[in-house]
Amino acid sequence: MLYGARNSLVIALLAVLLSTTLGTAAGLLAGFLGGWWDTVIMRLGDMQLAFPFILLAIIVLGVLPDRNAFHLILVLGIPGWILYARVVRSRVLAERSKDYVTAAKAIGANRMRQMVKYVLPSIWQVVVVIAMLDFGFLILLEATLSFLGFGLTPPTPSWGGILAEGRRNMTIAPWLSIMPGLAIMFTVLAINLTADGAADIFDPKLKRGVFRRIRQSFSPAAYVSDRVPNDDVSEAPSLSASQFLEVRDLSVSFPLEGRVVHAVRQVSFTLERGRALGIVGESGSGKSVTASAIIQLIDPPGRVTHGEILFEGRDLTRASNEDMAKLRGKSIGMIFQNPTTSLNPVLSIGAQMIETIHVHRKVSSAEARELATRALMDVGIGDPRGVLSRYPFQLSGGMNQRVMIALAMLAQPELLIADEPTTALDVTTQAQILEQLHDLIRERHTALILITHDIALVSEYTDYVVVLYAGQVCESGPVDAVIHTPHHPYTQALIASMPRADLQSDQRLRTIPGELPGATDVLIGCPFAPRCAYAMEICTRVNPPLKAVERERQAACHLETLPAAKEESL
């Protein structure tokens, strides 16, 4: 058994290496070079797949009088290249048009260097996983051929040959067949489990399931806050009947290997129907995670660990997946940051819009097309019928963003979340799209949450503002009051860094020194203290609570909670 294992495993392993080398090289050439290289390689693969693999192996091995390991390696390894070639080709087609490959061309890298140094490091992980699965398959295939008498010429042993010999003695010594059968089964099982573990390592998202939503339990989750508790209940803002969205102490964490990333920490705010709320902060402040938590689209292993998201009285953190599917699109719409990647590249704009309409309304195809045409006209597209027949890659960034807004507004949602909808656009297009979006939500009385790092946009297009820093609220309140009389040093710094028309030619825009704390850093005291011009000794020890400073306004700063310190700073 042990001696035969050497032959079975070595033959399968070397055959896998041969298939992997041939297939990866062929896939790289077909995907990267394209043209006649792609045509010839893929047509050869189609011809090979049209002929049964096991039958080809039997024909070739059957004519050889003396079969050795070298023959089996060639017969098993050469035909397997097409599997790797197809997978590698598809990955290369996706990678070769990305910006980092274009940058490599710009610095003068030749095609071979682009393939080996830039594209191959981005795709080799999937080749390793496929090779491990193929290793187990070839062990089974070698055993099958040996069992049928087309393996190694006796007396050279292999597991398949031992299994065939044991079959002749089943009645007097059944263990002669059972033992090699168990060896094959457990070896292939171990290889498959190892491949599954390797896939988890190469793509950590697979460990917890892609897009697997984790609901909160029906009892509030335990959460330890580093903020000073605020027992002054009278200062908490009260909800009016028109406020239909309330986020209470929302905390979102991403548990990783040996550490936990606290992306959002006890964020609270309210939003009235038909009003606009701006969430502003630097990149990494937790803005997009907060938006994803509201619509319950947090990628695993992230999860809401504490708090409530009340939408018209219903807690979305505890809603079922079926209920959330009914709310998304129809009641809560979302405009994503990058419209080019958010739209399906292989479906026309019309197909995507009509499908969205059919999901939420029972109308005919003609009516759905008319509704889609009208929606594109509402966002300022002059040739809506022409745009419906085009694909996303045929449109500019501004046109794709208009299409995204039209898609989000098709079902006339009550709440629209716009996650930095104009970041990648020029200033003129930004203004046009934001004006059209502003008119749409006013016309349809839709509530808006605008996620942005530009506090100037918030001051112009929203009614309320929430300033986030390191995942927690620094200041919140009516936008005019916050812009004109900011109470938190971070808000003051953001406003001071805004471009202004009265800025003299010899003046420079103010900058905020330092950087945001790392996502895995343990925060002690106020997270903004290392960058704050007013930092005191207490700021390095105690994280200030979020307290009411004026009517409908809150701030989390020791300057507000310690009157003596505030007077000294002023």
LINJOPE-V17936 format. One record per helix or strand. SS is the DSSP state (2 for helix, 1 for strand). FROM is the first residue (numbers start at 0). LEN is the number of residues. If there is no record, write none. Layout:
SS:FROM:LEN ; SS:FROM:LEN
This chain:
2:1:32 ; 2:34:15 ; 2:52:10 ; 2:68:10 ; 2:80:15 ; 2:98:8 ; 2:110:37 ; 2:158:9 ; 2:174:28 ; 2:203:4 ; 1:226:1 ; 2:232:3 ; 1:242:14 ; 1:258:14 ; 1:275:5 ; 2:286:8 ; 1:301:10 ; 1:313:2 ; 2:315:3 ; 2:320:7 ; 1:327:1 ; 1:331:4 ; 2:338:4 ; 1:347:1 ; 2:348:12 ; 2:364:14 ; 2:383:5 ; 1:390:1 ; 2:391:3 ; 2:396:13 ; 1:414:5 ; 2:426:18 ; 1:446:6 ; 2:454:7 ; 1:463:6 ; 1:471:7 ; 2:478:6 ; 2:488:8 ; 2:528:3 ; 2:536:4 ; 1:542:1 ; 1:546:4 ; 1:552:3 ; 2:557:4 ; 2:562:7
